């Protein structure tokens, strides 16, 4: 089954091209051309994937991501791909820091964009199962892709949510970095990558912001990470 994709882009030619091709490849599509329209669409519908441009007529796509991940607009666990002409490293880092799952620069190859949508959608589907995990004040609803601490919702990008689920399924266990990289990212023999450390750091901050004074993600230096009950 294809994904339900919301395209947030103000260039009509790009919207028409992406919509036409995604529909031919069995995906459902919706579109918005501004921040205001996008926020309405996100609250009204439940897309699986959002393609969002940074530069929009009435604001920044980064503000949309912040609203989504903060639980103010739609499902905080939706997959988000930035689709933008801004190719500088700092722009990419800002996008990932706000909660984007992937980044595609314009001009783009449609087959590459399609592959990235399919890969992100597959990761979201794989991480979905019908159970709820509770660790202290932390509650992870895997099927709904929602997490909360003391009832306060926490918006998480796809990879951070998958990392949280992996840790929450066996709380207190210290997972080796290589194990987590393979479970969540499919990496093997990637001891030097900083991908895990950066995602774990952002996940830790989000959890601690929701419950000041508590610690949930523990880093055992030289070994890996564990989830504890908010000590």
N, C-alpha and C positions, 0 to 999 in steps of 0.2 A: 504494500500500500504506500502511495506517495505521501509526501509531507504537505501540510497546509502552510504556505509561505506568504508572509506579509512583506511587500517591497515598499520601503520608505525612501522615496527618491523624487526629486523635482524635475528631472530631465525626462520629458515625455518619451523621447526616442528610446532611452534606456529602459524605461518601464515597459513600453510596448514590446521591445525585443525580449526582455526577460520573461514577461508574462506569457507571451506567445510560445516561447520555447519550453518553459516549465510545464505549461499545460499539455504540450505535445509529448512531454516525458512523464505524463500521468501525475503531476503535482497539482494541487489546488492553489490558487493565488488570490491575493487581495493587494490593494495598493493604497498608498497615502503620499501626498506631496508636500506635507508640512509637519512640523512638530505637533501642532494642535490637532490636525486630522489624525495623525498617527496615534496619539494618546487616546482619542475617542475609539479608534479601531481596536486598539489593544484591550481596552476595557470592555468592549462590546463582543469581541470574538476571542478565540483561543488558538492562535497560530502555533505551529510546532517550531517554525524557524522564522526569524525576522532578518531581512537584509536591510541595513540602514546606512544611508550616506551621512557623513559628518556635517557637511555644509548644506543647510536647508534654509529656505527663505525667512523663516521666523525663529531660527535658533540653531542649536547644534544637535546632531544625532547623539552626541555623548550625553546630553541631558535626558534624552529618551532612555538610554541604557540605564542611567542612574535611577530614573523613575521606575523602570521595570524591576531592576534588582532590589530596589528598596520596597517593593510591594505596593507601590502607588498606582501602577498601571499594568493590569493584566497579571499573567502568571509569572512569578519571579524566576521560574525554572526554564523559561522558553529559551531555545537556542538562538544566539545572536551572532550574525556575521556582519562585520563592517564592510561596506562596498564603497570605496572612496578613491579620489585621485590623490589624496595625501599619502605619500609613500615614505615620508621621513620616519626614522626609527622612533623618534619621540612621539609622533602621532600614533604609531602602533602600540607603544607602551601605554600611552594614555587610554587607548581603547581597551586594552586588556585590563588595565587597572580599574576601569569603570565596570568591567564585567563582560566584555565581548569574548566569545569563544573562538572566533577566527577572524581573519583580516584578508580581504581581497582588494587589490589596487586596480584602478582604471588606467588605461584600457585593459579589459580582462578577457580571458579566453572562456567562452561559454562552457566547453567541456570541463575545464578546471572548476568553474563555479558550480556546475552540476555535481561534480565529484565531491566537492567540499560540503555541499548541502546534503548529499547522500550519506557521507561519512558522519556528519554531525547528527543527522536524524537517526542513523543506526546506533550511535552511542547513546542517544537519549532513550531509544527503545530498549536497548540491552540492559540499561540500568533500571528499568521499570519492572517491578514485581509487586505482588499484592501483599505487602506487609508494612508494618509500622515498627520502628525501632526506637526505644526510649533508653537514654543513658543519663541518669540524673534528671536535670531540668531540660535536657535536650530531647526533642521529639523529631524524628525523621520519618515522614510519610513517603515511602519509596514510590508507591504507585502514583501519587499525586505530585511527586517531585517537590515537596514542600518541607522546610525545616523551620523549627521554632525553638526558642528558649524561654521558659516561663510564659508560654503563650504568645510571645512576640515573634512575628514572622521574620525570617531572614532570607533576603533575596540572594540566591547563589547562581553563578554561571554553571554551565553543564559540567565542566571538569571539576570544579570545586565541590559540586554536589556529589559527583561520582566518588571523589576522594573521601568525602565525609561518610558516604554509605560504606565504602570499603573498610574504613576504620571503625565505624559504629557497629558493624556486624560482629566484631570481636574486640569489645572494649578492654582496655588495659593492656592488650597485647602490643608489643613493639614490633611494628612491621618494618622489615628491611626496605631500604629505598629501592633496591632492584625489584623487590616483590611488588611494591606499589606502582612503580613505573610500568611494569608488565601488566598488572591488573587494570590500571586506569588508562594508560596511554598505549599499551601494546608494545612498549619499548623493551629491547633486550640488550644486555651488555652496554648500558648507558650510564655508567657510574659518574661521568663528569657533567651530565646535564643539570642545569639549574631549574628546569621546568618544575619539578616536584617541590623544591624549596620555595620558589616564588608563589606557587599555588597554596602550599601549606601555610605560608606566612599570611597571605590574604585571608584564607579561611579562618585562621586563628584570630585575626583582628575582627572579622565580622562577628564571630561568636562572642568574643570578649566585649565588643561594643554593645551587644544585646544584653550582656550580664556582667557589668563592670565588677572587677575584683575576682572574677572566676577564671579558671584556666581549664580549657578543654583539650587543646592540641599540645602534646608534649613532644619535644624534640630530644631524642637520645643521641647525643653527638657521636658520630661515627657509626651509628647503627641505623636509625630511622625514626618513625613517628608512631605515636599511640594516641588514642582518644580516651580521656578519663572523664569522670563524672563531675566536672566543674569544680575541681579542688582549688 
